[in-house]
Amino acid sequence: MLAAGSATCLEGVGTETDLANGAEAQAFSAHDPEGLRGPQFDAAWVDELAKWKKAGETWDMLQFALRLGVSLPDEYSSEVPK
């Protein structure tokens, strides 16, 4: 969750956000696992993992992209119960 006023600018078509603390956030679609080929991150937050149409492929690609940082990457998932 972003604090009010923490996003300083939006770039592209709503897929990148620079935060006031210098962090960068990027958004990717689970419908395109290949979109995660190339980028690298130290953390990930996924939403509604159980609803992803290509969950296995996208999750695998995300694991390859989580290769930055000095320790294990942080991974978070948010779900809504029925």
C-alpha positions in Angstrom: 0.0 0.0 0.0 1.4 3.4 -0.9 1.2 6.3 1.5 -0.7 9.4 0.3 1.7 11.5 -1.8 4.4 8.9 -2.1 4.1 8.5 -5.8 6.1 11.4 -7.4 5.4 10.7 -11.1 3.9 8.2 -13.4 5.6 7.1 -16.6 4.6 5.1 -19.7 1.1 3.7 -19.7 0.7 3.3 -16.0 3.3 0.5 -15.6 6.1 2.4 -13.8 6.0 4.6 -10.7 8.8 6.5 -9.0 8.3 6.8 -5.2 9.4 9.7 -3.0 11.9 7.5 -1.3 13.7 6.7 -4.6 12.2 3.2 -5.1 10.8 2.3 -8.4 7.6 0.2 -8.9 6.7 -1.6 -12.1 3.5 -3.4 -13.0 3.2 -6.5 -15.2 0.3 -8.6 -16.4 0.0 -12.3 -15.5 -1.5 -12.8 -19.0 2.0 -12.3 -20.5 4.6 -14.3 -18.6 7.2 -13.4 -21.2 6.9 -9.8 -20.1 8.9 -10.8 -17.1 11.8 -12.0 -19.2 14.7 -9.5 -18.8 13.7 -7.3 -15.9 15.2 -8.0 -12.4 13.9 -7.1 -9.0 14.5 -7.6 -5.3 10.8 -7.8 -4.3 7.4 -8.6 -5.8 3.8 -8.2 -4.8 1.2 -10.3 -6.7 -2.6 -9.9 -6.5 -5.2 -12.7 -6.9 -2.6 -15.4 -7.7 -5.4 -18.0 -7.7 -7.1 -16.3 -10.6 -4.1 -16.0 -12.9 -4.9 -17.8 -16.2 -1.1 -18.6 -16.7 -0.2 -18.9 -13.0 2.5 -21.5 -13.3 4.3 -19.9 -16.2 4.1 -16.4 -14.8 5.2 -17.5 -11.3 8.2 -19.3 -12.8 9.2 -16.2 -14.8 8.8 -14.1 -11.7 11.2 -16.3 -9.7 13.9 -15.8 -12.4 13.3 -12.0 -12.2 13.8 -11.9 -8.5 17.6 -11.9 -8.5 18.6 -8.5 -7.0 19.4 -7.7 -3.4 21.8 -9.0 -0.8 19.4 -11.7 0.8 16.4 -13.6 -0.3 13.9 -11.5 -2.3 10.6 -10.4 -0.6 7.5 -11.8 -2.2 4.0 -10.8 -1.1 0.6 -12.0 -2.3 -2.8 -10.5 -1.6 -6.0 -12.5 -2.0 -9.7 -11.7 -1.4 -11.7 -14.5 0.2 -15.0 -15.6 -1.3 
